[in-house]
């Protein structure tokens, strides 16, 4: 999460000109001053120590108006003088400069948080939001979900849409506040009604899953579309997937691709992967492995592990580009290093078989274990076989049986058949004809020809 909002909001002085300077003061405040863009007039009062004039002069330097050339360095100096006298907008903007390392100031999360806090305590809503982000991420202050939620709540109470969204996430996840799907949905709605696309998408999620609200696909689609129409790439992908599945609207692969493309053209990696999938399968577009590879590569170069794995598969099989086992291994490795189980399994197979890399059963087993521990059934099955054979590690029938059971419980037919044999032999498990028969029948039901043949050989029906 970014510490500061998009650049148009990072320095409020950039948008303060042509509006009353102290818009945050009460309307009847006797100190309310209308901004002047005459830097010379401002300088006289600023040099006498008037904090409002110092802040206004900083505005002039930041904008390059009022008869002076733009200079963030000069702006920073006047902001500091005003901030040290308690001018709250100067405090906020000085914090923003420290956060960015702008205006000749060193980048310092600690200084940014210090000035944000001073402004936040004077009710500057942007500073309250940024303090929430600092406390959430531990930037410049100790990480504290409770403090983050407190600051988000203060800004949300002032009607800030982004803070309402952030506080909703706290309630949705139980971070810093007791979990409450209902409060989360309520806050998402408030922010969504302020046209915050992220909140509209999140409210769509609530309706789709029945989180804090009654499940309603119609309402989910309504809010997803509002977000998608604003260009939110997550919502665009969701709308596309509903079109692909024909849920809530007539199925249309062409419409699905159109929405995926909108998100993909924004360089949203997940959408680029979906575009690649559509081209591979010919969904809504003419099948083209070359186009699929193009989209996978765009996402892979952004570090998306699914795309990296898919590109590895295409490279290994020569689908859409010349086959190269070494290139495939390189892409598998990138995805595997991010903990992507499919890639860990594929890379393990390369090491076990010496494809594209020197054979190394030990490295193969290491990768198999990494995927197996994530619940990847095929890796659990192969790891079990390695334990049975003593391949890449010390043989252990007990470990083999343990991993075989994990895969079998995920309905892996090969694991179910092998586990039945282990029970028949009493290898790694107590010998048990009944358990053997149970797993043979499960394997047969899942399509294992070996299990069916063995059952028939013993005169046992496979129906």
N, C-alpha and C positions, 0 to 999 in steps of 0.2 A: 504494500500500500504506500502511496506517495505521502510524504510528510506534509507537503503543501498542495493545495488545489492547483488546477491548471494555471498557467502563468498569468492569465488575465486577472486572477484573484490573489496572486501571491503578494503583490504590492498594491494595496488599495489606493495608494496615491496615484497610480497610473490611471485610475478611472474617477478620481475625486474631483478633477477640474470641471468647472461649469456647473457644479452643484454646491449647495451650502457646505462650507468647510466642516463644521461640526454637526453633521447630520445626526450624529449620535446623541447630541444634547437635547434636552427637552425643548419643545417648540417655544415655550415662554422664557427660556433661559436668557438672562440679561447679558450673558457672555457670548451668545450666539453671534457669529461673525460670518458675513458672506465673503467668499474667497475673492481676492483680487489677484490679477495676473501681472501686476506691476512689481517686479522683483526688487527694484530700488526702494519702493515704499516699504515693502516687507522687510528688507534688510535692516532698515533703520530701527524698526521695532524689534526685530530678531536679535540684533546686536545688543539691545538693551535688556535682553533676557525674556522677552515675551514668548512663551512656548507655542502659542497658536501661530504667531508669525513665523517662528522657526519651522514649524511643521509646514505651513504654507510655502515657505521658501524652498523647503525640501521638495514639495510638489512641483514647483517651477523647475528645479534642476532635474528632477526625474523625467519631466515631460519635455524639457527644452522649450519652455514657454515663459512668458513674462519678461522677455528681453534678455534671457540668458541661454547659453548653449547647454544641451543635455549633458549631464554628468552625474552618474550614480555615486561617484566618489564624494562630490559636493553634497548631494542629497543625503548620503549616509552621515556626513558630519553634522548637518542640521537636524537630521532625525535623532541623532544621539543627544544633542543638546536639549531638544524638546522632550525626548523620552526620559532623560534624567530628571526632568522637572515633573514627570508624571503624565505627560500628554499621551493618552492611551493609544491613539492611532499611530503615533510615532513609535511607541513601544512595539506594537504589532509589526509594523513594517521593518523596524530594525531587526526584529527576530527573523523575519522573512529573508532579509539580506544575509544574516548569519547562516541561516539554513542552506542558502544557495551558494554562499561564498562570493557574494557580489558586492559591488560598491567599494572595492578595495579592502573589504573585510575578510578575514580568514574564515573558511568554512568551520562552523562549530555548532554541533547539535546542542551542546550544553548551554552556550550563549543564546541560541535560538529559543530553547525551552525556557530559559530564565526570563527573556523579554516577553515571550508568549504568555507566560504565567501572569506577569504584571498586567498585561493588557486584558487577559481573560478575567482576572479578578475585578477589572473595571467594566466587565460585561461586553467586551468586544467579541461578537459571536464567532468571527473567523479565528480569533485567538483561542477561544474555548474549543472549537473543533480541532485546531492544530495541537492543542494540549492533549486532547483525547487521543490523537494519532501518536503523539510522542509517548504517552503512557502505555498505549497498546503495544507499540513496537520497541519500547525501551530505548528511545532515541533522545539522548541528552538527560534522561531521567531514568530511575529504575523502572523496569517494566511492572505495570500494575493494572490488571484488568478492571479492578474496582475503581481506581482513579480514572481510567479511560472512560468507563461507563458514566462516572460522575460528570466529567466534562462534556461528554456527548449529550447527556441529559440536560445540562444547563443551556447548551446551544440549541438543542431540540426544543426546549421550552420557549425559546425566542423565535421558533418557526423555521429554523435552518434545515433545509431539505436533506443535505448531505449528512448532517448530524442525526437527523431522524433515521436515516437509512443505517448509519453506523450503530446507533443504539438498538435498532431493530435486530441487527446481526448479533449484538450482545445477548439480547433476549432469546433469539433463535438458538444460539449455541450455549447459553448458560455461562457466558464469560463476564465475570464481574457483577453479575446480577443473577437471581434465580431464573432458570430457564422458563420461558412462557411463550409458547407458540402464538397465543392469543394477543399478547402485547406486541410481539414481533409483527404479526399481521397488521395490527392497528397502526403501528408506526410506518410500516412499509406503505400502507394505504395513504397516510398523510403525505409522505414524500412522493409517492406516485402521483397523487393529485396535484402536486407542485411540478409535475412533468419531469421528474428525475427518472431517466431511463433505467438505471440500475434497480431502482425501487419498483418500477413497473414490472420488470423481469422477475424480481424476487416475489412480488405479489402474485404473478402468474404461477410461480413455483408453488406458492402456498395453496392456491386453488387447485392446481393439478394434483397435489399430494394430500390435500385436506389438512394442512397444517395451520391450526388456529382459526380456520374457516371451514365451512362445509364444502366438500369436494364439488367442483363445478368445472367441467371441461370448457364450457362456453365462456365463463369468466376468465379462466386461465388463458384461453386464446385471445380474448379481448385485451388483456393486459400485456400479453406477449407481443401482440400486434402493435399496441401503442409504443412499446419500447423498440420494436423492430423498425417501425416507421421513423423513429428518431435516429436510426442507424446503429442501434445496439447490436453488436455481432452475435452475442450469446442468444438473444431473443430471435435474431434472424435464423440462426441454426435450429432453434427449437421449432419455429414455424415451419422451416423446411422439413424437419423430421416428422412433424404432424402430417404434412402433405404426403410424405413418402409412405407413411403408415396408413393414411386414410382415416385418421382419427379426428373427429370433430368437424370434418369437411371431406368432400370427395377426394379420393386418392389421386394425386397428380405428380408423378416423378418429375415432370417438366417444371412445375411450380417449385418443387423441392430444390431442384438444381438452381433455379433462379434466386431463391433465398440464400442458398449456400454460397452462391457466387457473390452476392452482395457482401456477405461477411468475409469471404475469402479475399475479395478485392480490397478489403481494409487491412489485409495482412494478418488476419486472425487465423492462427495455425490450425485450430481444431476444424475450422471450416475448410481450409485447404486440404486437410486429410479427407474430409467428407467428399470434396470435389474429386479427389483421387479415387476414392471408393466408387463413386458414381461412374467415372470413366472406365474403371476396371470391370465393373459389372454391367455397363451399358444401361444404367438407370437414368432415364430422362435425357440422355445424350447418346450419341453413337459411341459404342465401345471403342476405346483407344488407349492402349497400354502406354503409348508415348505421352499422351496428355495426362494420364494418371501419374506417370513418373514426374512430369513437370510440376504438378501440384504437390506431390509427396516431397519433392526436393525443396520447394519453397518453404514448406512447414518444417522439414528436417533441418534446414539451415538455420531455422529459428530455435532449434533445440527440442522440437517436439518428439518425444520418444516413440510414439505410435508411428509417426511418419518415418522416423529413422529406421525402425524395424521393417516397415512396409517397403521402404526403398532398398533395404538389405535383401528382402525376399525377391524383389524384382531384379536386383543386380545378380543375385545368385542363380536365378532361373533364366536370365536373359530376356525378361519380359519388358518390352518398351525401351530397352537399351542393351548394349553388348554385355554378355555375361562376364562376370569377373568375381571369382571367389574371394580374392583379396579385398576388393572393394566392398563386397557383401560383409565380410568379417569386420571391416572398419565401421560400417553403419550399425551392425549388430552391437559392436562394442560401445558405440556412443549411447545407444538406447539402454544397453545392459548396465552401463555405469550410472544410469539414472534410476536403476532398480526396476526396469520394465521386465516382467517375468518372461514374456514371450521371447524377448531378445536374449535374456540370460539362457533360456533353454536352447535357442538356436545356436548361440555362441558355444554352449557346452557341447552340442553335437559336433561342431566344427573341431573342437579340441579333441574330442573322443575319437573322431575319425580322421583327424589330420587333414581337414579340408581348409585350405587357405592359410593355415597356421601349422607349425610343427605339432605333431600329435603330443598331447599331454593329458593323460587320464586324470592326473591330480587336479589340473585346472578345470577340466571338464566336470569333475565331481564337485569342485568348489562352486561352480556356476549352477550346476543342477541343484545343489543344496539351497543356494540363494533363491532360486525360483520355487523350489519345493516348499520352503518355509513361508512363501506367500500363498500357498495353497494350489500351486500349479500342478494339476493331476498327472500330466505326462512326465513332468520332472520327478515327481514322487515315485512314479512307476520305474523310470530308468535308474534313479538313485537306488531304489530297492534292488534292482538287478545287479548294480555295481557292488552292493553289499554282499549279494549272494555269490558273485564271482570273484570278489576281492580285487576289483578293478579300480585303481586309483586310490584305494584305501584298504584297510585291513578288513578281511571278510568277517561278517557278523550276521548269522541267521536271525538273531533277535532284532537287530536294527533293520534288516531286510523286511522282516514280517511287519514291523511297526510302520514303515513307510508304505509297504504294500497295502496295508489296511487303510491308511489315509487316502490313497488313490482309489481303492475299491469302494470306499464310502462315498466317493464322488462319482460313482457309476462308471469308472474306467473298466471296460470289459476285460482287457488284458490283465489288469491287476486283480480283478475278481477271479479270473481263471487261475492265475498263478497262486493267489492266496488259497484257493481250494486245494491245489496240489501241496502247498506247505502244510495245510491241515491234514491232508492224507498221509504225509510223510512224518508229521510231527517235527517239522524243521522250523525252529524259531518260535513255534507255538506248540501247545499241547496237542497231541494227535486227537483228531475228532472227526468221525465219519459224518456226524450230523452237520457240523460246520462246513465240512468239505462239500456236502451235498447242497447246503444253503447257498454257498458262493458259486458253485457250478450252475445252479439254476438261475441265479442273478446274472451271471456272465452270459448264459445262453439267451436269457430274455433281452440282454443288451446287444445281441448280435454276434457273440463269440462262436465261430464255427468249431473251434477246438472243444469248447465246453459242450456244445450240442453233440459232437461226435462221441465224446467220452460218455455222456449220459446215455446215448443210444447203444453204445457198446455194452453198457451194463443193464440194458433193457429198461431204462427209465425214460418216461415220456418227457419231451421238451415243450409240450403245450402248456 
